[in-house]
């Protein structure tokens, strides 16, 4: 059971690294003007925050199940 929590944490870290990379890639893109860059960065931030919130909710749902399994001796 604790492996599910570890997998969820790893997915969250990997996803955040992905969105960080996309954000910094868009930030350094010199082919777009200022307003379009700001719109793209805001869109990436929205996706990033949405991903992080979903990952946190999944972890919060898995954590009590794993703790209950550890205390009952099922793990």
Order of alpha helices (4+ residues) and beta strands (2+ residues): alpha-alpha
